[in-house]
Amino acid sequence: MTHATMYWLHVLSPTHVGTGRGVGYIDLPIHRDKVTGWPLIPGSSFKGVWADHYRASERARTPGSELALAFGRASDHEAGTSNAGALIPTDARLICLPVRSVHGTFAWCTSSFVLQRLRRDLELAAEVGPPEAPSANDKAVLCAKGTKLVSSGRVFFEDLDFDAQVSAPASTWAERLASSVFPNDETWRRRFVERFAIVPEPIFDFLCEAGTEVITRVRIDDEHGTVKDGQLWTEEALPAETILAGMVICDRVFSRQPSDLKPDKLMNKYARDPLALQLGGKATVGRGRVQCVFSTPKVRP
């Protein structure tokens, strides 16, 4: 039996989970999926700050301890002291990208293919009744009932404009995502539904490429009050209000010694309560504040 749950990340401040120095016009780009080019947060990045939230330092992960069994323990060159962590997070993939809108301030934009992949993950996590993803529409933006994005049958995102359709599948998905990301906040659930939009696939690809936040930073010479030589650079970040999702899986506890610690106990202790985390770099300038919410852990065959 495998225990699984979804985890949802709501980005509260621009978040930079990078890949080192880039080769394009952005000096420090964010991590992106190799195939789609869409932004994501690697499971390893999430796992590190997740473990740190529970004070799972290397010193705290003593051999056979609960923290070591939950998050893993590296070898310290002594036989039988290392083990793999039982809690396995996947990459957090992009679900909704915030895009400036003439009406409604901004929209949480997604695409039909994003929802198709998410539906597959929800089924793997044993979620009950994930809705069918709507058919791709290359001519109109699909919005939920009660949307604040539409005026005279049109939506206006950045310098783009489209025909708009109020769609039953879009309404269903908006309600489902809102309840997952904001389970205890009726106000934000309503605001999410009002601003949810399913855009055409090519437009979503374009927004993922051009709709991230690019910040120019400098270092000032204290003596002259000017930019130090070579100390002007650009950083890319996921904009605030971005929503991502991944899975946490636990099918066994890896222990060299007999243990009564079961997967359900680990999931209920470490993958249930909401977490306030800091992901990625640039923490000292306020980057990377995210809210993490877990769905209720399920058991699947």
N, C-alpha and C positions, 0 to 999 in steps of 0.2 A: 504494500500500500504506500502511495506517495502523498505526502501532505504538500499542498501548494496554495499560494495566495498571490494576488496582484498587489504591487506597490505603486503608488501614484505620487509624482513629484510636481508640486506647484512652485514655480520659480518666483520668488518675492523680490529679488534684486538681480541685476545683470549677472550672469553666471558664466565664468570662463573655465571650462574643462578642456585644456589644450593638448596639443600634440608636439610642442616644441616650436622652433622657428620655422615659418612657412617659406615657400619659394615664390609666392605671388605678391600682390600689393599689400596684403595683410601680413604684418611681421609675426604675429602670434595668433594663428587661427584656432578655432575650436575643433573638437573631435567630430568627425562625420562618418556615416555609414559608407563603406567602400563602394557598394553597388548603387545605392540610391542617391548618395550625396546629401542625405538629410542629416541634421544634427542629432547626436545621441550622447548619452552619458554612459561610459563603460561600467559594467557591473563591478569591476575591480575598484573603480573610484567610489562608487556607492558603498561597497562593502567596507572599505577602509574607514569612512566617516561613520558608518552605521556601527561598526565595532567600537570606534572611539567614543561614540555616544554612551556606550555601556561600560566605558573605562576598561576596554579589553586590550590593555597594553601588553607588550611582550612579557613584561615581568608578571602581569596578572594572569597570563595564560600558562599557569603551571601545568605540568604533565597530568592529564586525567581530570583537570578542573572543568567545570561547566563552560566557562568562557572559551577554553581551548577546544572543547568538543563542538561548541557552537560555531566558532569563527576560524578554527584551525590554529596550528602552532608550528612555527618553523623549526627546523633542526638546530640544535645547539651542539652538534657533534657528539652527543651522547646517544647510545643505542636506545631505541624505543621511546624517544621523547617527542617526536614530531607526529602530527596527524593532520589529515584534511578536515576542513570545517564541514559540519553537517548542513549548515544553512547556505544555500547556493542561489545568489541573485543573478538574473540575466541582465543584459544591458537595458537601460531605460530608453525606450525609443520615443520619438516625437509623436504626440497625439494632436495637440493644437498649438498653432503658432499665433501670437497676437499680432494683428495688423491694424494700422490706423484706419479709421473709417470716418467719413464725413458725418454720418448719422450713427449715434450710439457710442461715439468716442473711439472705440476699437472693437474688432471682431476676433473671436477665437476661431481661426480657420483650420480646417482639416480637409481631407480628401476621401473619396470612396475607397481607394486602395489602402489608405491608412486604417480605415475602419474595418476592412476585410482582414487585415493582419491582426488588428486588435481583437476581432471576434474569434479568430483562431486561438489567440493567447487566452482569452476568457474561457473558452471551452477546455483548454489544457489545464487551466486552474480550477476546473469543475464549477465555474460560475453557472448559475441557473438562467437559462433562456436568453443568451446574448442575442440582440436583434440582428436581422439580416442587414448587411451593408447596402445602401441604395446603389442603384446602377449609376455608373459614371455618366455625367452630363457635361459636355464640353461647351455648352452654350449658355448655361445659367448657373447661378449660385443658389443652393438649396438652404433655406432658413427654417427655423422652428416657428411654431405658432406663437404669436405675441412678440415677434422680433422687433427690435428697435433699429435695425440696420437699413430698412427698406424705405424708400421714398419714391412715390409714383412708379412703383414696379421696378425700381433700379437700386443697386447698391454701388457704393463708391469707396474703394479701398486704395489708399495712397493716390496714385494718378491713374488707376484702373477703374473702369465701370462695367457693370454686367446687368443683364436681366436677372430678376430675382423671382424665385418660386417658394411659397410656403409649402413645405413637404411633410407628410406624416412620418416617413422614416427619419427625416432630420429631427423632428420633434421627439421621436422615441429615443434617438441616440443622445440628443441634448439632455433629456431627463436622466438617462442612464449614466452619462458621464458626470453630470452635475451631482448626482447622489453619491458617486464614487469619490470625486475630488473634494466635495464639500459636504460630507455626510452629516455634520452637526450644525450647519449654517444655512438656514432657509433663505436668508437675504442673498447670499452669494450663489446659491443654487438658482434662484430666480434671475439674477443678473447674468449668469452663465447662459441660461436658455435664451435670454433676450439677445445675446451677442454671438450665438453659435452659428457657424456657416460652413457648408461643404462646398468647396470651390473646385473648378475643373482641374484635372490632374496636371496639365502643363503649367497652370497658374500656380498650383501648390509647389511644384518643382522650382519655379522662378522665385516664389516668395522665400523658400528655404535657402536659396542662394543669395538673394539680395535683401531679405527682410530681417537679417540678424543685426545686432548692434555693433558698430565699429567705433572704437574709442581711441582718440589720439592722446598720447601721454608724453610728457617731457620730464627731464630732470634739470633743475635750475642750479647754476653755479652760485654758491653762497657769496662769493667774493664780488662777482660782477653783476649778479642779478639777471643773467641771460642763460639760455639753454646751453648745457654742457655739450661739447663736441661729440656728435654721434649719439646723443641721448634723446632723440625724438623717435617714437615708435608707435605702431598701431596694434591694438588688441581687439579681437572679436569676442563677442559674448552672446549667449542666449538672452533675449530681452525679458524683462520682468513680465509675468503673467503667462509665460510658456508652460505647457503641461506635457509631461512625459509619463510613461508607464512601463513597468517591467514585471517579472515574476520572481518570487522567492520559492524555492523548492527544497524539500527535505524528505528523503526517502529512507535514510538510515543514519545512525550515529556511528562515526568511525572511532573506535576505541580499541586499544591493545589489551585493555584490562576489562573484565566483566563490569558492566554498568547497567543500572536500571533507568538511565536517562533515555526517554523516548522522544521521537520526532515531534509528537503533538505537544509535549511540554516545552520544547525549544521554540516551536512556532508560536505558541500562546504567550510565551514570555517575551520574545524578541521581535515578533512580527505581528503585533496587534495594535499597540498604542501609537497615536500620532507622534511624530518626532519633528523637532526644529533642528535643521542641520545646516552646516556650511560646506558646500561642495566646490571643489576646484581651487584655483589660485586667487590671488589678489584680495584675500580676506581682510587685510588691514585698510583697504579703501572701500569696504562695504560690499564686495562682490560675493556671490554664491550663497545667499540666504534662500533656503528652500523649505517648504513644508512637505513632509512625507506622511502619507496616509496609507494604511494597509487595509485591504478587504478582509473579511472574516476568513481565516484559514479553512480550506476544504480538504477532504480526503478523496482521492480518485484511485481507481484500480491500477 
